[in-house]
Amino acid sequence: MDSKILLENGTNEVEILEFTLSGHSYGINVAKITEIINYQPITPIPNAHPSIEGIFMPRDKMITAIDLKNCLQLGMSEPSGLFIVTNFNKLDIAFHVDSVVGIHRLSWGDIITPDASVVSDSSALGIIKINSKLIVILDFEKVVADINPETGLRTQQLAALGERARNDVPILIAEDSALLNKLIVETLNKAGYHNLIRTTNGQEAYNVINEAIKEGELKQHVQCVITDIEMPIMDGHRLTKLIKENDETKDIPVIIFSSLVNEEMRVKGKQLGADAQISKPEILDLIEVLDNLVLK
């Protein structure tokens, strides 16, 4: 199946691949997928996490296979079905699924944010309704981080920065993951940045910018934007496009901080005017780039 369906830049559109596990429908952003292949035998890893089936080499690259059913507490997968091979956070991982249904093109505005009673400890990034069917879009970064926390933000790198002076440059953050939002704020605080506004998607962030413009206090509230790409309602590419096309905001530095920063996404981000693009989980790179953009 061709996973490289091209989308226009900054239109707030996304391609979601629908797949099944135990009769339930789930989704993954096509931008994460490198290929979809039939199940093939894998080599188990001694003492590995229960959700890790093992490793295999479909070509010249070793890939870790994860039993997605096990991750979601739906039982264990049989030696059949498909592997959805992905690349994000600089990791090559194959997720074992039962079947693939197809690809849906939609707007991030069509994606429903999970209820607050669910989202705090959930692997659900969002939910979409196709006809009468609900499809849960999984937070694959969280799935992997739950298996191996070392794949998350490498906050231990901050020790290399040493003592940092307090800095009150106002920074706007757009990140839908509650955990990552919190970690980014804590990391920036440790790096000396304390004047932070947290939002959970591009629309919330753009509302903050527009309100500051309305009050004539844009510089006092927003002098830099750090944004994820994947977010319900409005994604980071759309947010970047809106900022850079507006004469009142085009000079605000925009840093894209996302697990989806690969070669193709870098081209898109550059075309939209992003000032920097950093792949999660390189949090130290984020601090260094931020310093260069706002401490000139």
C-alpha positions in Angstrom: 0.0 0.0 0.0 1.3 3.4 -0.9 1.7 5.4 2.3 3.1 8.6 0.6 -0.1 10.4 -0.4 1.0 14.0 -0.8 -0.8 16.8 1.1 -0.6 20.5 0.5 1.3 22.5 3.0 -0.4 24.1 5.9 -4.0 23.1 5.0 -4.6 21.4 8.3 -5.2 18.1 6.5 -4.0 14.7 7.6 -4.0 11.2 6.2 -5.0 8.5 8.8 -4.5 4.8 8.1 -7.2 2.7 9.6 -6.3 -0.7 10.9 -7.9 -3.3 13.1 -7.0 -5.1 16.3 -9.4 -7.8 17.7 -12.3 -6.3 15.7 -11.7 -2.7 16.8 -10.7 0.2 14.6 -7.6 2.3 15.2 -5.7 4.9 13.3 -2.1 6.1 12.7 -0.9 9.2 10.9 0.4 8.2 7.4 3.3 10.5 7.9 4.8 8.1 10.4 4.6 5.1 8.0 7.5 3.9 5.8 5.8 0.7 4.6 3.2 -2.0 5.3 4.4 -5.6 5.0 3.0 -9.1 5.7 3.9 -10.7 9.0 7.2 -12.5 8.9 9.1 -14.5 11.5 10.9 -12.6 14.1 13.8 -13.3 16.5 12.8 -13.0 20.2 14.9 -10.8 22.5 15.7 -12.3 25.9 14.3 -10.4 28.9 12.5 -7.9 26.6 9.3 -6.1 27.5 6.2 -8.3 27.1 5.0 -6.1 24.3 8.2 -6.5 22.3 7.8 -9.5 20.0 11.5 -9.4 18.8 13.5 -8.1 15.9 13.7 -8.8 12.2 15.5 -7.5 9.1 13.2 -7.1 6.1 16.1 -5.6 4.2 19.4 -4.3 5.6 17.9 -2.5 8.6 17.1 -4.1 11.9 13.6 -3.3 13.1 11.9 -3.9 16.5 8.5 -5.5 16.3 5.9 -4.5 18.9 2.7 -6.5 19.6 0.1 -3.6 19.6 -2.6 -5.9 21.0 -0.5 -6.6 24.0 0.2 -2.8 24.5 -3.6 -2.1 24.5 -4.4 -5.1 26.7 -6.3 -6.9 23.9 -4.5 -10.2 24.3 -1.6 -11.5 22.2 -1.2 -11.5 18.4 -1.0 -14.6 16.4 1.9 -15.1 13.9 -0.2 -13.6 11.1 -1.5 -10.3 10.0 0.6 -7.3 9.0 3.5 -5.1 10.2 3.0 -1.3 10.0 6.6 -0.2 9.7 7.1 3.3 11.1 9.8 5.9 11.6 9.4 8.6 14.3 11.6 9.9 17.1 14.5 8.6 15.0 13.3 5.0 15.6 12.3 2.3 13.2 9.5 0.2 14.7 7.0 -2.3 13.3 3.6 -2.5 14.9 1.9 -5.9 14.6 -1.8 -5.5 13.6 -4.6 -7.8 12.3 -5.5 -6.0 9.1 -5.4 -2.7 7.3 -8.7 -1.1 6.1 -7.6 2.0 4.2 -6.6 5.6 4.3 -8.9 8.5 5.3 -8.1 12.1 4.4 -9.6 14.6 6.8 -9.0 17.8 8.7 -7.4 17.9 12.1 -10.5 19.9 13.0 -12.5 16.7 12.5 -10.6 14.9 15.1 -12.2 14.8 18.5 -10.0 15.2 21.6 -10.6 12.4 24.0 -12.6 13.2 27.1 -10.6 14.6 30.0 -11.5 11.5 32.1 -9.7 9.4 29.6 -6.8 11.4 28.2 -4.7 11.7 31.3 -3.5 8.1 31.1 -4.5 7.1 27.6 -2.8 6.1 24.4 -5.5 7.9 22.4 -4.4 10.9 20.5 -7.9 11.6 19.2 -11.1 10.0 17.8 -12.7 10.3 14.4 -16.1 9.2 13.3 -16.4 7.7 9.8 -20.1 7.0 9.0 -21.2 5.3 12.2 -17.7 3.9 13.1 -15.4 5.3 15.7 -11.7 5.1 15.0 -9.2 5.7 17.8 -6.0 7.5 16.7 -3.3 6.1 18.8 -0.5 8.1 20.4 2.4 5.9 19.2 5.0 8.0 20.9 3.3 7.2 24.3 3.0 3.6 23.4 6.8 3.4 22.7 7.7 5.5 25.8 5.6 3.3 28.0 7.7 0.3 26.8 11.0 2.2 27.0 11.0 5.5 28.8 14.5 6.2 27.4 12.8 7.0 24.0 11.1 10.0 25.6 12.5 13.5 26.2 16.1 13.2 27.2 15.9 15.7 30.1 19.1 14.3 31.7 21.0 16.1 28.8 20.2 19.4 30.6 23.1 18.9 33.1 25.4 19.8 30.2 24.0 23.4 30.3 25.2 24.1 33.8 23.7 27.1 35.7 21.4 29.3 33.8 20.2 32.8 34.4 16.5 33.5 34.5 15.0 34.7 31.3 11.5 36.3 30.9 11.2 36.2 27.1 7.5 35.2 26.5 7.3 31.8 24.8 4.1 30.2 23.5 3.9 26.4 23.5 1.5 24.3 21.4 1.6 20.6 22.4 -1.4 18.3 22.7 0.3 15.6 24.8 -0.3 16.5 28.5 2.8 14.6 29.5 5.1 16.2 26.9 3.6 19.6 27.5 4.4 19.4 31.1 7.9 18.0 30.4 8.7 20.8 27.9 7.6 23.4 30.4 9.7 21.9 33.2 12.7 21.6 30.9 12.4 25.2 29.8 12.1 26.3 33.4 15.3 24.5 34.3 17.0 26.2 31.3 15.9 29.6 32.8 12.8 30.3 30.7 9.8 31.0 33.0 7.5 33.3 31.0 5.6 30.5 29.3 2.0 30.1 27.9 0.9 26.5 27.4 -1.7 25.5 24.8 -2.9 22.1 23.6 -3.3 22.7 19.9 -2.6 25.2 17.1 -6.0 26.8 17.4 -5.5 27.6 21.1 -2.1 29.0 20.3 -3.4 31.2 17.5 -6.2 32.4 19.7 -3.6 33.6 22.2 -1.7 35.4 19.5 -4.8 37.1 18.1 -5.9 38.2 21.6 -2.5 39.7 22.2 -2.7 41.6 18.9 -6.2 42.8 19.8 -4.9 44.1 23.1 -1.8 45.7 21.4 0.5 43.6 23.5 1.8 40.9 21.1 5.5 41.5 22.1 4.7 41.3 25.8 3.0 37.9 25.4 4.6 36.1 22.4 8.2 36.4 21.2 8.7 32.8 20.2 6.5 29.8 19.4 7.3 26.1 20.0 4.9 23.8 18.3 4.3 20.1 17.7 3.0 19.0 14.3 0.3 16.4 15.2 -2.5 18.1 17.1 -6.3 17.9 17.0 -8.3 20.9 15.7 -5.2 22.7 14.2 -1.8 21.1 13.5 1.6 22.8 13.8 2.1 23.2 10.1 -1.2 25.2 9.8 -0.2 27.3 12.8 3.2 28.0 11.3 1.6 29.0 8.0 -0.9 31.4 9.7 1.9 33.1 11.7 4.3 33.5 8.8 1.6 34.8 6.4 0.5 37.5 8.8 2.5 40.8 8.6 1.9 41.4 12.3 3.3 38.0 13.3 5.7 36.9 10.5 8.8 37.9 12.5 8.0 35.7 15.5 10.4 32.8 15.5 8.6 29.4 15.1 10.3 26.2 16.3 8.7 23.0 15.2 9.5 20.3 17.8 8.0 17.0 16.7 8.6 13.3 16.3 7.7 13.7 12.7 10.7 15.9 11.7 12.2 13.7 8.9 13.6 14.7 5.5 10.1 15.2 3.9 8.7 17.1 6.8 11.7 19.4 7.0 11.0 20.4 3.4 7.4 21.2 4.3 8.4 23.1 7.4 10.9 25.2 5.6 8.4 26.0 2.8 6.0 27.3 5.5 8.7 29.5 7.0 9.6 27.6 10.2 12.7 29.1 11.8 13.9 25.8 13.2 12.8 22.1 13.2 13.9 19.7 15.8 13.1 16.0 16.2 11.9 14.8 19.5 13.4 13.7 21.8 16.4 16.1 21.4 15.4 18.5 24.1 19.0 19.9 24.5 18.9 20.9 20.8 15.6 22.7 21.5 17.2 24.8 24.2 20.2 25.6 22.1 18.1 26.7 19.1 15.8 28.7 21.4 18.8 30.5 22.9 20.0 31.5 19.4 16.6 32.8 18.3 15.6 34.8 21.4 18.9 35.8 23.0 20.4 37.5 20.0 
